[in-house]
Amino acid sequence: MATPTFRAALPPIVDRETWLRERDHLLAREKAHTREGDAIAAARRRLPMTPAPPVTVQGPGGETPLLEVFEGRRMLMAYFHMWHDGKPFEDQCEGCTFATCHLEMRDYLHARDVTYAVFCQGPYADSAAFAEFMGYPFPWYSARDSDPALADGRDFGFIACYLRDDDDRVYETYWTTGRGVEALTTSYHALDLTVYGRQENWEDSPEGWPKVSGHPWRLDGRPVAQWSRPGVTATGASCCAK
C-alpha cells in the first residue's frame, strides 16, 4: 500500500548546541523513566502466584492440556485472542492482530525458557485457518470449549504468564490487558522515538502534527498487517477468507 503524503508541521530549527542541550534534558527524564520501569519489573518478579486450573485447549492434535502448551519449557506466555464468529479474515479483531503480528521471532524467549502461544476465543478450525493466512509461526490453540476458569472472567485481549514447577504443577504469575499488551507491539515503541510519534488522536502532540485518519490499526478496511499477506488485493478479500 502506498504511504500517504501530507504537508505536516515541523519542529523549530535550532543550532546543534541548543539541540543537544534540549536532548540532554529529555535524556534525564528518559533515564528516570527507565529506572522506574526497572523497579516495577522487579516488583512484578516478586508477585505471588496462584494455581492455574487443570484445563485443556484445542490444538492441531485435539485437546491439549495446559501443561503441554509449555513445550517442555519452564514458562509460558499466552495471548488471549478475540474472535468474531462468522466474520471474514479482514473483519477479525484488528487490535489482537496488531498485538500478535509483531512476535515473528521467538528465539530470545526460547533462550530464556519461555514459550509463547495464542489462545483464541474462536473455534480451532476457523481460527487456525486465520493464523495460517497470517503466516504466524507461533503455536495456536482455541480456548472456545475450554473450562471458563482459564480466562477467569476476563475479556479476551490480554496476556497471561504461567510457570510450571518441578512437579509439573502450573501456576499463573501475571496478567495484563489494555495498554499493558503494548509489551508485544514493537512498532509502537519504535514510533514513539520518531518526531511524529504514533500519529494517533489521543497523543499530546504540537499543533499541526499529522494524525492517522480512521482506525489506527486498519487501512482501507483491513487490519494493516494483512496487506502484506499473499492473496490480498485492494479490490477484494483474500482468496483464503471465508
N, C-alpha and C positions, 0 to 999 in steps of 0.2 A: 504494500500500500504506500502511496506517496506521502511524504511528510508534508503536513500543512504549512503554508507560508503565512507570515504575519509581519507587520511593522510594529515591533514592540518598543517599549520604553527601554532606556539604557541606564545603567548606574552612572553616577557622576565620575568624571575623569580627574584624577589627581596625580601628582608626581609619585615616583616609586617610594620615596622615603615616607610620605604620608600614608601610602597604601600599606607598606609594611608595618607601620605603627598601628593602623586600624586592624590589620590582620593579627597582630600580636595581642591586642586587647581581646579579640574574639577567641584566640587560642587559649587564653587563660580560662575563659568560660567553658570552652570545649573540654579542657583537661579536668575541670571540676565536675562536669557532666559525666565524663568517663569514669572518674573515681567514684561518683555516686552510683553509677551503673554497676561497677565492680562490687560495691558494698551491698547493693540489692541482690546481685547474683550470689554473693557469699551467704546472705540470709536465705535465699532460695535453696541453697545446698544444705541448709540446716533445718529445713522444714521437716516435720514428722511425715510418715507415710501411712496409708490405710490399705487394708487388704482389698484387692480387686476381686470382683465376683467371678466365679468359675463359669465363664460364658464361652460361647463359640461364635465365630463369624463365618461367612460363606466365602470360600476362595476357589481357585481353579480345581482343587481336589475335593470340593464339597465342604462339609462342616469342619472347621479348623479351630481347635482350642486356642484360647488367647496365648497360652504359653508357646505354642508352635509358631506364632507370628514373630516371636523374637529371633527366629532362625539361628538359635544357639548362642546369641549374644546376651549380654547382661542387661542391657537397657532397650527400651522400645519407645519411640516417639510416634504417636498416631495422630493423623489429621482426620477429623470427622467431617466428611464432605457432604454438603447438602445435595439433594436431588429433586427434580421436578418431574413427577411421573407423566409419561406420555409425551413429553416435550422433545423436540429435535435437539441435536447437539448444540446448535447455536443459541438455544433458549435455556441451557443449563446454567447453573449459578456462576455468574461472572466473578464474584468475589472469591469463591472457592477455587475457580480456575486460576485466578490471579495468584493466589497463595501457593497452590500446588505446582504450577508450571515452572516455578523457579528451581525446584530441587532436582535438577537433572543429574548432578554428580553427588554420590553419597559416600565416596571413598573416605573422606575425612571423618564422617560419622562412624563408618565401619571401623576405622582405625582406632576409634575411642570406644569400641564395643557397643555401638548404638545402631539399632535397626530402625529405619523409617518406613512407615506403611500408611496407607489410606484406608479408612473405614467409611464406606459410602452409605448414605441413607437409602439409596435405591436398590432394587433387586440386582443380583450379581450379573446375570446375563446382559441386561441393558447397560448397566454402569461399566462393566468390564469392556464392552464394545466402545464406550466413550473413552475409556482410558487408552485403549488400543489406537483409536483415532487420534488422540492427543499425543501418542508416542511416549507415554510415561514409562520410565524404566523401573519404577519402584513397585513393590508388592501392593496389590489392590484387592480389597475384600468388601463384602457387603455386610452391613450391620442391620439390614432390613428386618430379618427374623431373629435377631439376637435378643437375649434377655434384656429388657429395658434398663436393668441395673448397670449395663455397660455405659450408657450415656448418663444415667443417674439424674434424669430430669433436665439435662442441659440441651439447649437447641444446638443442632448441628452447625458447624462452622467454628470449631475450636480445636486446640491442640491438647492432647493428654500425654503425660510421660509416665512410664512404668519401669519398675525394677523387679528382677527375679532374684531370690536368694539362693543359697547353695542347695536348698531342698526343693527348688523349683516352685516355691510359692511366689505368687505375683502380687505386687503392691503398686498402687497409684501414688506417685510422688508429687505431681504438679499438674495444673491445667491452666489454660489461658484462652481468652476469646477476644473479640473486638480488635482493638489495635495491638493487643498482645501477639496476634497472629503475624504481625509485621516482622517478627523474627525470621520468617521464611522469605520475605519479599526483598531480595537484594536490590532489585531495580529501584525501589523507593529509597533505600539507603544511599544508593549512588546518585539519584536525582536530587536528594537533599544537599549534595555538595555543589550542585550547579547553580548558576546565578538565578535561574527562574524556578528552581525547586520542582515540586511535583505538579505545579500549574493547576492546582485544584482550588475550587472556590472558597474553601474554608481556611486556606492558608493566609497568614498575615504577610502580605507582600506589598511593596510600594505601588503607588498609583500607576496604572498603565502596564503592569506586568501581565504577560499572556496567561490566559486561563483555558483549560480544556472545555470545549463545547460539548455538552451532553454528558453521558455517563463516563466517569474517569476510567472504567475498566472495559469499556466497549468501544468499538469502532465500526461504523456502518452496520450496526445490528448484530455484531458478533463479539464475544469476548476477544480482546485484542490478540491473545496468544493463538487463536485459531487460524488467523490469516496466513501463517507460515506453514500450515499443515497441508499435506498432499490432498488434492481433490477439492480444495476450497477455491471458489471463484467469486468475483464481485457480483456476478449476476444470478447466483443460485446457491443453494445449500450444498454442503459436502455430499459427495456420492455415497459416503458412509452413513449419513444421517438417516434416521428412520422417518 
